[in-house]
Amino acid sequence: ELDGLRKKIDRKLVAKCEADIRKWLDEQAKDLSAAYAGRDTHKIKTGAVVFFRAYETFGDKKYLDAGLTRADLILKAQWPRGHWPWPGKGEHLIRIQDGSTTEPFWIMLYAHKVSGDEKYLESAQRCADVLLSLQRPGGGWGDQWSFGGGASGHTGVYHGISFNDRATNSPFRIMVMMYNITKDKKYIANLGKLWPWIVRANLGEVDSVVGWADQYNDDAQPVRARRYEIELPTTYSLTRAVGPLLIWHYLMTGDEAQMDLLRKAYAWHEHMRLEDLKPENWQLLLQLNDHQTELGH
């Protein structure tokens, strides 16, 4: 069957697509920012990944060189502790959520994979080590941290665990990866603490209600951050944070209680979805939207 499908491939179209992609890549290679800073951080990160993948796809060393040039800009910007700059902030502040420090980790690993240069692996490990030092007693991570005291001026928990914008999930994955690379159990020693903490953080007061807020203090009590991140269960926390964490724990432990909790959470969220579809509830949502619009939010 596969041989039959291969005969149907339009080779001319494939060649044209490859030529177009190569032309685009060559144009992008020239568009190189001077430093890993400000809005250019996103362009540099994306560029590094795109060129590494292009090198793996086409085998052309110029794409490897373009990717490594961008990776070197990211490496050069890494603070001595191991984290990466939070645009507009000093070295004493680290932003964990939104990939500010976690996304460069994966790019350093990718650079090591395609180049074999140990400096990139060392950079990734420094990043993992600083994140490990910031792991909360409950096994997760907060949104940000200040090494010397003082505030960032942005909302988010320091002394607590956050499910917002991958604050916990990204470091969790990094710890698992570093254990697989180094076999050092320090990276995974406290990940299991997240399971009982998640059980405590469930806001449902009866067995049929299961849900989580965005941010918590270390005692698993929900706390408020931005005006729309309040002390109530959110679908965001289940689908993008707690759900994957429960699945990962289950894959590591085989504890059916973790899947049972996920099933209960899904059942309650599905119940609420159907409630939201009722016309009278849509009217309430429209009123809320109008109110927010009038206030300029």
Backbone bond lengths (Angstrom), bond angles and torsions (degrees), N, CA, C in turn:
res aa  C-N    CA-C-N  psi(-1)  N-CA   C-N-CA  omega(-1)  CA-C   N-CA-C  phi
1 E - - - 1.465 - - 1.527 110.59 -
2 L 1.353 115.70 -42.14 1.458 119.60 179.11 1.531 111.44 -63.54
3 D 1.344 116.50 -40.94 1.461 119.87 177.91 1.525 111.08 -60.63
4 G 1.333 115.76 -38.22 1.458 119.75 178.79 1.514 112.03 -65.44
5 L 1.338 116.02 -39.95 1.465 120.38 179.06 1.524 111.07 -67.24
6 R 1.318 116.78 -37.02 1.465 120.01 179.81 1.524 111.51 -61.82
7 K 1.322 116.85 -34.65 1.462 120.58 -179.69 1.529 111.73 -67.49
8 K 1.329 115.41 -21.34 1.464 119.63 -178.64 1.526 112.84 -87.37
9 I 1.319 117.77 -7.01 1.465 120.82 -178.67 1.525 109.76 -66.11
10 D 1.310 115.60 131.48 1.458 121.58 177.54 1.530 108.35 -82.57
11 R 1.326 116.75 96.47 1.456 121.00 -174.28 1.523 112.25 -64.91
12 K 1.327 117.06 -33.32 1.464 120.04 178.46 1.530 110.61 -65.20
13 L 1.334 114.62 -40.74 1.463 118.72 178.86 1.534 110.40 -66.20
14 V 1.331 116.21 -40.76 1.464 120.13 177.74 1.529 110.26 -59.62
15 A 1.329 116.88 -45.84 1.458 121.45 -179.44 1.523 111.22 -62.50
16 K 1.357 115.81 -40.75 1.463 119.25 179.26 1.531 110.88 -65.27
17 C 1.331 115.72 -42.83 1.467 119.40 179.32 1.526 110.88 -62.01
18 E 1.332 115.88 -42.98 1.467 118.70 179.23 1.523 110.91 -63.40
19 A 1.309 117.18 -41.65 1.466 120.33 178.95 1.524 111.13 -62.67
20 D 1.339 115.83 -41.56 1.467 119.83 179.16 1.528 111.06 -64.84
21 I 1.327 115.67 -41.75 1.464 119.96 -179.50 1.519 110.56 -65.62
22 R 1.332 116.47 -43.97 1.460 119.90 179.46 1.528 111.33 -62.68
23 K 1.320 116.65 -39.20 1.463 120.19 178.23 1.523 110.05 -62.69
24 W 1.312 115.66 -44.33 1.472 120.54 179.01 1.523 110.37 -63.04
25 L 1.327 117.67 -43.93 1.459 121.32 179.31 1.525 111.38 -60.99
26 D 1.325 116.35 -42.36 1.463 120.18 -179.69 1.529 110.83 -62.93
27 E 1.317 116.22 -36.63 1.469 119.78 177.83 1.532 110.74 -68.85
28 Q 1.340 116.23 -40.88 1.465 120.60 -179.84 1.519 111.52 -65.89
29 A 1.323 116.98 -33.87 1.466 120.74 -177.96 1.520 111.43 -59.50
30 K 1.324 117.21 -31.66 1.465 121.32 -179.40 1.530 111.76 -75.80
31 D 1.326 116.71 -22.42 1.462 121.65 -175.28 1.532 109.26 -87.96
32 L 1.310 116.12 77.51 1.457 121.44 -174.67 1.523 110.64 -114.46
33 S 1.320 115.94 123.99 1.462 120.76 178.13 1.524 110.37 -71.64
34 A 1.322 115.77 155.65 1.457 120.51 -176.33 1.525 112.28 -74.43
35 A 1.350 116.61 -31.05 1.465 119.76 -176.10 1.523 109.85 -152.17
36 Y 1.326 115.10 157.26 1.458 121.73 177.72 1.523 107.38 -82.92
37 A 1.330 116.07 88.72 1.459 120.99 -175.78 1.518 109.70 -157.10
38 G 1.342 115.47 155.10 1.454 121.64 175.71 1.519 113.38 56.40
39 R 1.324 114.75 -141.77 1.463 120.12 -179.39 1.528 112.38 -68.18
40 D 1.325 116.81 -20.14 1.458 119.76 -179.37 1.520 112.86 -68.38
41 T 1.338 117.73 -15.84 1.464 118.98 179.67 1.522 111.00 -58.53
42 H 1.322 117.16 -40.39 1.474 120.55 -178.22 1.531 110.56 -66.57
43 K 1.337 116.14 -41.51 1.465 119.83 -179.12 1.523 111.03 -65.93
44 I 1.313 116.59 -38.68 1.460 120.43 -178.34 1.526 110.70 -70.76
45 K 1.321 116.52 -43.34 1.467 119.39 178.94 1.527 110.88 -61.29
46 T 1.326 115.73 -48.68 1.462 119.84 -179.88 1.523 110.91 -61.97
47 G 1.327 116.54 -42.82 1.452 120.55 -179.74 1.510 112.82 -60.23
48 A 1.330 117.04 -42.93 1.457 120.44 179.65 1.517 111.10 -58.70
49 V 1.333 116.45 -47.62 1.464 120.50 -178.47 1.527 111.11 -65.42
50 V 1.321 116.91 -43.11 1.468 120.86 -179.37 1.529 110.82 -60.81
51 F 1.325 117.05 -44.46 1.466 119.29 -177.17 1.529 112.12 -72.96
52 F 1.330 117.79 -34.03 1.465 118.82 175.12 1.525 110.46 -63.72
53 R 1.323 115.95 -40.51 1.467 119.28 179.23 1.528 110.16 -68.51
54 A 1.322 117.01 -37.12 1.462 120.41 177.24 1.524 110.78 -62.98
55 Y 1.331 116.27 -39.71 1.466 120.24 177.94 1.526 110.36 -63.51
56 E 1.334 116.25 -43.53 1.467 119.49 178.90 1.527 111.43 -65.31
57 T 1.323 116.85 -31.76 1.466 121.17 -177.31 1.520 112.01 -79.34
58 F 1.336 116.82 -47.66 1.461 121.04 -172.27 1.531 113.73 -102.58
59 G 1.348 117.17 -17.60 1.455 119.86 -179.95 1.508 114.83 72.14
60 D 1.315 116.95 17.28 1.465 121.71 -177.66 1.534 108.89 -92.11
61 K 1.343 116.97 120.02 1.459 121.01 -174.38 1.526 113.09 -63.14
62 K 1.322 118.14 -25.12 1.469 118.47 -179.42 1.528 110.78 -63.78
63 Y 1.340 116.89 -28.57 1.462 119.41 176.79 1.523 111.07 -74.35
64 L 1.316 116.40 -35.70 1.464 119.50 173.95 1.522 109.68 -61.75
65 D 1.314 116.98 -45.46 1.463 120.55 -179.93 1.530 111.40 -61.61
66 A 1.331 116.57 -40.72 1.469 120.03 179.22 1.523 110.83 -64.32
67 G 1.333 116.36 -40.09 1.461 120.07 178.45 1.510 112.17 -67.32
68 L 1.326 117.25 -42.10 1.458 120.97 -178.90 1.523 111.48 -69.12
69 T 1.328 117.18 -32.75 1.470 119.83 175.58 1.517 110.07 -59.34
70 R 1.308 117.00 -41.73 1.464 121.52 178.90 1.529 111.05 -72.78
71 A 1.305 116.76 -39.81 1.467 119.97 177.13 1.529 110.83 -61.63
72 D 1.326 116.71 -36.11 1.467 120.13 179.56 1.526 111.43 -67.66
73 L 1.333 117.09 -33.89 1.462 119.46 175.16 1.531 110.38 -64.51
74 I 1.333 116.08 -40.74 1.469 120.45 178.27 1.522 109.84 -65.77
75 L 1.319 116.78 -44.86 1.465 121.38 179.49 1.523 111.32 -60.75
76 K 1.315 116.86 -43.08 1.465 121.40 -179.18 1.526 111.73 -60.90
77 A 1.333 117.00 -30.82 1.462 121.03 -176.75 1.526 113.11 -83.64
78 Q 1.315 118.30 -10.22 1.464 121.33 -176.71 1.523 110.73 -64.39
79 W 1.344 115.88 131.76 1.453 119.98 177.62 1.523 110.02 -71.55
80 P 1.333 118.60 155.76 1.471 121.43 -178.96 1.529 113.83 -55.16
81 R 1.335 117.41 -34.30 1.468 119.07 179.42 1.520 112.36 -66.03
82 G 1.341 116.44 -26.29 1.455 119.12 178.66 1.513 114.65 123.06
83 H 1.343 118.07 -9.62 1.453 119.91 179.26 1.526 110.01 -94.10
84 W 1.325 115.35 174.69 1.464 120.91 -179.19 1.519 110.20 -113.32
85 P 1.336 116.71 154.85 1.462 120.31 -175.56 1.524 113.40 -58.07
86 W 1.290 114.09 139.56 1.463 123.32 168.87 1.523 104.10 -93.48
87 P 1.341 118.31 113.05 1.470 120.50 -173.45 1.524 112.90 -46.79
88 G 1.312 115.15 124.70 1.448 121.18 178.70 1.517 114.80 87.23
89 K 1.353 117.25 -1.79 1.467 121.11 -177.92 1.518 110.32 -115.74
90 G 1.325 115.25 163.52 1.450 120.65 -179.45 1.515 113.10 -88.18
91 E 1.325 114.97 -179.67 1.470 121.76 -175.83 1.523 112.49 -65.05
92 H 1.349 117.81 -23.70 1.463 119.91 -175.39 1.528 112.66 -77.04
93 L 1.336 117.26 -7.34 1.466 120.28 -179.54 1.520 110.89 -110.77
94 I 1.318 115.65 137.83 1.460 121.54 174.91 1.525 108.89 -126.55
95 R 1.303 115.28 131.64 1.457 120.12 173.84 1.522 107.99 -102.63
96 I 1.322 116.42 119.57 1.457 121.45 -176.84 1.529 110.49 -89.85
97 Q 1.327 116.94 -40.26 1.465 120.88 -178.26 1.531 110.45 -71.54
98 D 1.322 116.08 168.67 1.467 123.13 174.31 1.528 114.18 64.31
99 G 1.317 117.82 13.70 1.459 119.63 174.65 1.512 115.64 76.29
100 S 1.338 118.11 8.14 1.464 120.02 -176.20 1.527 112.35 -55.98
101 T 1.322 116.10 -40.59 1.462 120.31 178.43 1.519 111.98 -109.23
102 T 1.318 117.54 -27.37 1.469 119.68 -174.26 1.531 113.04 -78.71
103 E 1.327 118.88 -34.62 1.470 119.92 -179.67 1.535 112.18 -65.76
104 P 1.341 119.93 -42.40 1.462 118.63 175.92 1.525 113.08 -59.67
105 F 1.331 117.61 -30.17 1.471 119.94 177.04 1.522 110.76 -54.34
106 W 1.335 116.36 -48.96 1.469 120.40 -176.67 1.528 110.90 -68.80
107 I 1.321 117.02 -33.08 1.464 119.58 178.25 1.524 110.23 -67.64
108 M 1.343 117.54 -37.91 1.458 120.26 175.92 1.534 110.78 -63.05
109 L 1.326 116.82 -41.06 1.467 119.55 177.53 1.527 110.81 -64.64
110 Y 1.322 116.19 -39.88 1.474 120.78 179.66 1.532 109.45 -64.05
111 A 1.339 116.68 -42.40 1.458 120.80 178.86 1.526 110.64 -62.16
112 H 1.319 116.47 -39.30 1.465 120.03 177.59 1.523 110.54 -66.63
113 K 1.310 117.11 -39.39 1.468 120.80 -179.12 1.522 111.47 -60.93
114 V 1.336 116.42 -45.67 1.473 118.98 -174.34 1.520 113.12 -85.49
115 S 1.344 117.94 -19.73 1.464 119.90 -176.58 1.520 113.51 -110.16
116 G 1.338 116.06 -28.20 1.454 119.85 -175.40 1.516 113.59 78.42
117 D 1.331 117.99 2.34 1.463 121.88 -178.04 1.535 109.71 -76.07
118 E 1.332 116.35 122.11 1.457 121.31 -175.47 1.528 113.27 -66.97
119 K 1.339 117.93 -19.52 1.464 119.00 -177.96 1.523 111.16 -62.73
120 Y 1.312 117.21 -30.11 1.459 120.00 179.70 1.526 111.05 -75.04
121 L 1.315 117.21 -38.07 1.464 120.42 177.05 1.522 110.24 -66.13
122 E 1.328 116.56 -39.27 1.464 120.57 177.78 1.526 110.45 -63.47
123 S 1.315 116.24 -38.82 1.463 120.38 177.93 1.521 111.11 -63.50
124 A 1.325 116.60 -44.40 1.468 120.56 179.24 1.521 110.60 -62.34
125 Q 1.317 117.16 -39.41 1.458 119.61 -178.82 1.525 111.49 -68.49
126 R 1.333 117.16 -37.82 1.465 119.41 175.93 1.521 110.69 -61.02
127 C 1.319 115.79 -39.66 1.466 120.10 177.71 1.526 110.34 -63.31
128 A 1.316 117.00 -46.15 1.460 120.60 179.71 1.525 111.00 -61.47
129 D 1.323 116.56 -38.22 1.462 119.68 -177.30 1.528 111.92 -68.38
130 V 1.330 116.96 -38.54 1.463 117.51 179.02 1.525 110.11 -69.91
131 L 1.327 117.72 -36.18 1.461 119.89 176.24 1.523 110.81 -66.19
132 L 1.320 117.00 -39.56 1.460 120.45 178.34 1.521 110.44 -60.14
133 S 1.334 116.90 -37.73 1.463 120.47 -179.68 1.522 112.32 -67.08
134 L 1.332 116.78 -17.58 1.474 121.45 -177.63 1.527 112.55 -102.76
135 Q 1.320 117.60 4.86 1.463 120.35 179.37 1.523 109.40 -64.45
136 R 1.319 115.87 133.97 1.459 121.69 -177.69 1.526 110.89 -79.08
137 P 1.344 118.17 161.59 1.466 120.65 -179.16 1.529 113.40 -56.23
138 G 1.338 116.75 -27.63 1.454 120.44 -179.80 1.516 114.14 -83.37
139 G 1.329 117.77 1.81 1.453 121.06 175.47 1.515 115.48 97.39
140 G 1.333 117.77 -8.93 1.461 121.06 -179.11 1.515 111.91 -107.58
141 W 1.321 115.41 -160.80 1.472 121.15 -177.39 1.525 110.36 -135.24
142 G 1.327 115.16 154.13 1.451 120.63 173.53 1.517 110.98 -86.97
143 D 1.323 115.69 -175.12 1.462 120.87 -178.82 1.523 112.21 -77.34
144 Q 1.328 116.35 -32.75 1.465 120.66 -172.65 1.519 109.04 -159.94
145 W 1.335 115.40 173.14 1.466 119.52 177.72 1.517 109.11 -153.78
146 S 1.337 114.68 150.14 1.454 121.65 175.23 1.526 107.85 -118.27
147 F 1.338 116.70 119.42 1.460 120.49 -176.86 1.521 112.32 -76.14
148 G 1.294 117.68 -25.08 1.454 119.20 -177.47 1.512 113.56 -116.31
149 G 1.321 116.90 14.35 1.455 119.82 -174.16 1.516 110.12 85.72
150 G 1.293 115.45 171.24 1.457 120.07 -178.51 1.518 110.81 92.54
151 A 1.320 115.04 160.95 1.460 120.97 -175.36 1.521 110.48 -108.67
152 S 1.322 115.37 157.09 1.458 121.08 -178.99 1.516 112.98 -86.19
153 G 1.337 115.82 -19.10 1.455 119.78 -173.83 1.514 112.79 87.37
154 H 1.342 116.82 1.46 1.454 121.98 178.23 1.527 109.49 -116.38
155 T 1.327 116.40 149.38 1.450 120.23 178.78 1.524 110.68 -71.16
156 G 1.324 115.28 160.36 1.458 121.23 179.29 1.517 110.51 135.24
157 V 1.329 116.73 151.81 1.452 120.47 -175.15 1.530 111.46 -85.11
158 Y 1.325 114.43 142.90 1.459 122.61 171.28 1.533 108.67 -99.60
159 H 1.327 115.38 -57.05 1.461 122.02 -176.23 1.530 109.18 -96.14
160 G 1.302 114.52 70.18 1.452 119.55 -178.47 1.513 110.91 178.31
161 I 1.322 115.20 -173.34 1.452 121.90 -178.88 1.520 109.18 -119.21
162 S 1.324 115.73 134.12 1.458 121.24 -177.31 1.519 110.39 -119.79
163 F 1.338 114.28 139.47 1.464 121.14 172.30 1.525 110.53 -101.34
164 N 1.319 116.65 2.73 1.452 121.56 -174.01 1.529 111.23 -81.96
165 D 1.333 116.63 133.51 1.469 122.26 171.77 1.530 113.12 51.11
166 R 1.313 116.89 43.03 1.473 124.72 172.67 1.525 112.81 66.25
167 A 1.341 117.79 22.20 1.462 120.28 -176.57 1.525 112.07 -59.63
168 T 1.322 117.63 -37.76 1.462 120.93 178.15 1.522 112.12 -97.97
169 N 1.319 117.35 -40.16 1.462 119.70 -174.31 1.524 113.70 -64.50
170 S 1.322 117.66 -38.97 1.463 119.29 -179.15 1.528 112.49 -66.96
171 P 1.339 119.84 -49.20 1.462 118.60 175.41 1.529 112.83 -60.96
172 F 1.330 116.96 -34.81 1.466 120.54 177.56 1.529 110.18 -56.68
173 R 1.329 116.54 -48.44 1.470 121.00 179.75 1.528 111.14 -64.16
174 I 1.322 116.24 -37.64 1.458 120.01 179.26 1.525 110.96 -63.98
175 M 1.336 117.09 -41.04 1.466 120.30 179.01 1.529 110.92 -62.93
176 V 1.322 116.36 -42.27 1.464 119.86 178.89 1.532 109.82 -63.35
177 M 1.327 116.87 -42.73 1.454 120.19 179.67 1.530 111.53 -62.85
178 M 1.342 117.59 -44.56 1.453 120.02 -178.58 1.522 111.51 -66.14
179 Y 1.327 116.87 -33.30 1.465 118.18 174.86 1.525 110.25 -64.29
180 N 1.330 117.13 -42.70 1.463 120.34 179.99 1.527 111.94 -65.21
181 I 1.340 116.73 -31.30 1.463 120.33 -179.96 1.528 111.24 -78.79
182 T 1.334 116.40 -45.21 1.465 120.63 -171.27 1.521 113.92 -101.28
183 K 1.339 117.54 -20.01 1.466 123.64 -173.21 1.533 112.19 64.31
184 D 1.328 116.26 15.82 1.457 121.74 178.04 1.530 108.58 -86.61
185 K 1.317 116.49 115.52 1.465 121.04 -174.23 1.530 113.76 -72.02
186 K 1.341 116.59 -6.73 1.466 117.34 178.59 1.523 111.05 -60.92
187 Y 1.329 116.38 -29.19 1.461 119.78 -176.78 1.530 112.95 -71.44
188 I 1.308 117.13 -25.95 1.477 119.72 -176.77 1.517 112.64 -115.13
189 A 1.341 117.03 2.91 1.462 120.67 -172.70 1.523 113.33 -57.87
190 N 1.338 116.59 -34.57 1.472 119.67 -174.06 1.525 113.80 -112.23
191 L 1.330 117.76 5.94 1.462 119.29 -179.69 1.520 111.49 -64.63
192 G 1.324 117.20 -33.19 1.460 120.64 -179.06 1.514 113.85 -64.77
193 K 1.335 117.26 -18.56 1.462 119.98 178.38 1.524 112.12 -66.86
194 L 1.335 116.38 -19.09 1.464 119.68 -178.95 1.522 112.04 -66.32
195 W 1.326 117.78 -32.52 1.465 119.83 -176.86 1.528 111.77 -62.03
196 P 1.326 121.19 -55.57 1.471 118.55 177.59 1.527 112.53 -64.66
197 W 1.340 117.13 -29.85 1.459 119.22 178.11 1.528 110.54 -66.29
198 I 1.324 117.45 -40.98 1.467 121.74 177.90 1.521 110.54 -62.02
199 V 1.334 116.84 -39.09 1.469 120.23 177.73 1.520 110.04 -61.19
200 R 1.322 117.03 -43.22 1.464 121.04 179.79 1.522 111.24 -67.82
201 A 1.326 117.25 -33.00 1.464 121.48 -175.07 1.518 112.87 -78.37
202 N 1.327 118.10 -11.45 1.464 121.32 176.72 1.520 109.38 -58.69
203 L 1.325 117.18 126.70 1.466 121.48 -174.58 1.528 113.77 -87.04
204 G 1.317 117.42 -6.22 1.460 119.54 -178.65 1.517 111.92 -66.93
205 E 1.323 116.03 132.70 1.462 120.33 179.12 1.521 111.90 -92.41
206 V 1.322 117.12 -11.66 1.463 121.84 173.78 1.522 107.76 -127.60
207 D 1.323 115.82 162.41 1.462 120.76 -171.13 1.523 112.96 -62.00
208 S 1.331 117.53 -28.63 1.461 120.25 -175.03 1.526 112.95 -82.62
209 V 1.337 117.55 -11.48 1.461 121.46 -179.02 1.529 108.67 -105.55
210 V 1.329 115.68 117.81 1.467 120.42 -177.35 1.526 108.63 -135.59
211 G 1.323 117.65 118.61 1.454 120.76 179.08 1.515 111.44 -168.55
212 W 1.333 115.27 165.09 1.463 120.54 -175.27 1.523 110.15 -133.56
213 A 1.320 115.12 150.15 1.461 121.84 175.06 1.529 109.69 -85.77
214 D 1.329 116.52 -175.81 1.465 121.02 -178.38 1.519 112.63 -81.55
215 Q 1.337 117.09 -45.49 1.458 120.88 -175.50 1.525 110.77 -132.31
216 Y 1.338 114.76 151.60 1.463 121.78 -179.26 1.522 109.91 -139.44
217 N 1.350 115.74 160.91 1.460 119.02 166.23 1.527 108.46 -85.31
218 D 1.316 117.17 179.47 1.462 120.12 -175.76 1.521 112.92 -65.89
219 D 1.332 116.95 -19.01 1.466 121.03 179.65 1.525 112.37 -89.32
220 A 1.322 116.82 12.74 1.464 122.99 177.71 1.522 112.73 67.14
221 Q 1.326 116.63 27.25 1.455 121.74 173.64 1.531 108.57 -100.28
222 P 1.341 118.06 130.27 1.468 119.88 -176.96 1.520 111.88 -65.07
223 V 1.331 115.58 142.79 1.459 121.16 178.17 1.519 108.56 -128.91
224 R 1.310 115.23 157.60 1.462 121.18 -176.82 1.524 110.74 -91.65
225 A 1.330 115.31 141.07 1.461 120.21 175.41 1.527 107.36 -119.64
226 R 1.324 117.76 -106.74 1.460 119.45 175.28 1.526 110.16 -71.43
227 R 1.337 116.56 164.47 1.470 120.65 -170.49 1.525 112.81 -61.12
228 Y 1.329 117.49 -22.54 1.463 119.02 178.72 1.531 111.69 -100.97
229 E 1.321 117.60 5.01 1.470 122.15 175.86 1.520 107.66 -109.31
230 I 1.331 114.60 82.58 1.448 120.80 -172.30 1.526 110.78 -108.03
231 E 1.304 115.93 178.82 1.459 122.05 -171.47 1.528 111.64 -81.54
232 L 1.320 115.90 56.18 1.461 121.89 -179.83 1.522 109.38 -139.16
233 P 1.344 117.75 155.74 1.465 119.63 177.73 1.531 111.04 -63.05
234 T 1.323 116.10 142.37 1.463 121.10 176.46 1.525 109.34 -126.93
235 T 1.309 115.60 147.09 1.468 119.67 175.85 1.527 110.10 -63.96
236 Y 1.306 116.17 -33.35 1.469 122.31 179.77 1.526 110.36 -55.85
237 S 1.325 116.33 -46.42 1.462 119.76 -176.66 1.518 112.01 -64.12
238 L 1.320 117.05 -35.88 1.464 119.57 179.34 1.520 111.71 -72.53
239 T 1.341 116.51 -51.12 1.465 119.22 -170.60 1.514 113.03 -74.67
240 R 1.330 117.78 -33.64 1.462 120.33 -173.58 1.523 113.51 -105.54
241 A 1.330 117.99 -6.86 1.460 118.66 -175.96 1.526 112.40 -134.26
242 V 1.329 116.72 -72.80 1.457 119.73 -172.43 1.529 111.55 -66.21
243 G 1.327 117.73 -40.71 1.456 120.24 179.42 1.517 112.70 -56.16
244 P 1.342 118.71 -55.19 1.470 119.90 176.02 1.525 113.04 -58.88
245 L 1.336 118.01 -38.75 1.465 120.14 179.85 1.519 111.11 -62.95
246 L 1.325 117.48 -40.89 1.465 120.43 178.26 1.527 110.92 -65.40
247 I 1.321 116.40 -39.38 1.470 119.66 178.62 1.526 109.99 -65.68
248 W 1.328 117.17 -45.32 1.471 119.69 -179.83 1.525 110.90 -62.01
249 H 1.347 117.37 -42.47 1.462 119.91 177.62 1.528 110.43 -61.35
250 Y 1.315 116.10 -42.08 1.463 119.43 -179.40 1.527 111.00 -63.32
251 L 1.330 117.31 -41.24 1.465 120.76 179.34 1.523 111.46 -63.68
252 M 1.326 116.97 -27.50 1.464 120.50 -179.43 1.529 112.66 -89.85
253 T 1.330 116.84 -28.25 1.468 119.28 -173.22 1.517 113.47 -113.92
254 G 1.335 117.75 -27.75 1.458 120.45 -175.57 1.514 113.55 73.27
255 D 1.327 117.35 15.37 1.463 121.88 -178.31 1.528 109.61 -78.52
256 E 1.327 116.83 112.15 1.467 120.98 -177.45 1.525 112.44 -64.22
257 A 1.328 117.47 -21.11 1.466 119.80 178.71 1.516 110.72 -61.34
258 Q 1.324 117.03 -30.54 1.463 120.48 179.41 1.527 111.06 -68.64
259 M 1.317 116.99 -39.92 1.460 120.45 176.66 1.520 111.07 -71.80
260 D 1.322 117.19 -35.47 1.466 120.31 178.39 1.523 110.74 -62.13
261 L 1.340 116.58 -41.27 1.465 120.03 178.53 1.524 110.30 -65.48
262 L 1.318 117.25 -39.82 1.460 120.42 178.74 1.528 110.92 -64.91
263 R 1.317 117.24 -41.07 1.475 120.39 178.11 1.523 110.92 -62.69
264 K 1.331 116.87 -41.21 1.467 120.23 178.62 1.535 110.67 -65.17
265 A 1.326 115.99 -39.57 1.467 119.46 178.72 1.519 110.17 -64.37
266 Y 1.316 116.68 -43.16 1.467 119.78 178.87 1.526 110.41 -62.55
267 A 1.323 116.76 -43.96 1.465 120.66 -177.93 1.524 110.83 -60.98
268 W 1.349 116.96 -42.11 1.466 118.60 -178.98 1.528 111.09 -69.58
269 H 1.337 117.06 -41.51 1.462 119.63 178.81 1.526 111.39 -64.83
270 E 1.322 116.94 -35.98 1.472 119.53 176.36 1.523 110.49 -66.55
271 H 1.317 116.88 -39.08 1.463 120.80 175.75 1.527 110.75 -59.31
272 M 1.334 116.68 -44.34 1.457 120.31 -179.40 1.526 111.54 -69.04
273 R 1.334 116.65 -32.72 1.471 119.49 176.92 1.520 110.33 -61.29
274 L 1.304 116.50 -43.53 1.462 120.44 179.51 1.530 110.84 -67.53
275 E 1.333 117.02 -35.13 1.463 119.84 175.58 1.529 110.36 -62.96
276 D 1.318 115.93 -40.62 1.466 120.08 -178.32 1.527 112.06 -66.46
277 L 1.317 117.09 -23.95 1.459 120.38 -178.87 1.533 112.87 -77.65
278 K 1.311 118.24 -11.29 1.460 120.96 178.70 1.532 109.46 -67.83
279 P 1.321 117.95 135.51 1.477 121.35 -175.19 1.524 113.99 -52.14
280 E 1.346 116.62 -41.63 1.457 118.07 -177.57 1.531 111.96 -64.57
281 N 1.324 116.54 -29.71 1.459 119.38 178.20 1.529 111.74 -78.22
282 W 1.333 116.29 -32.81 1.466 118.73 173.91 1.525 110.55 -62.03
283 Q 1.334 116.85 -36.67 1.457 119.74 178.65 1.526 111.37 -62.71
284 L 1.333 115.96 -38.39 1.461 119.64 177.79 1.520 110.85 -65.32
285 L 1.325 116.11 -38.86 1.459 120.01 179.39 1.525 110.76 -64.69
286 L 1.330 116.74 -41.35 1.459 120.12 178.40 1.527 111.12 -63.43
287 Q 1.346 116.24 -38.69 1.465 119.30 176.98 1.530 110.80 -62.47
288 L 1.323 115.36 -41.66 1.457 119.88 179.43 1.533 110.46 -63.43
289 N 1.332 116.24 -43.51 1.469 120.04 179.01 1.528 111.20 -61.29
290 D 1.325 116.84 -42.87 1.466 120.41 178.73 1.523 110.74 -61.54
291 H 1.344 115.60 -42.38 1.457 120.72 -179.64 1.534 110.90 -62.05
292 Q 1.342 115.83 -45.28 1.463 120.56 179.85 1.532 111.36 -63.53
293 T 1.346 115.53 -39.58 1.466 120.32 179.33 1.527 111.44 -62.23
294 E 1.341 115.39 -43.35 1.460 119.82 179.95 1.530 111.23 -61.86
295 L 1.340 116.65 -32.44 1.450 120.37 -179.61 1.523 112.91 -85.23
296 G 1.333 115.95 -3.07 1.442 120.10 177.84 1.520 114.73 82.14
297 H 1.347 117.19 21.88 1.482 120.63 -179.79 1.525 108.51 -106.46
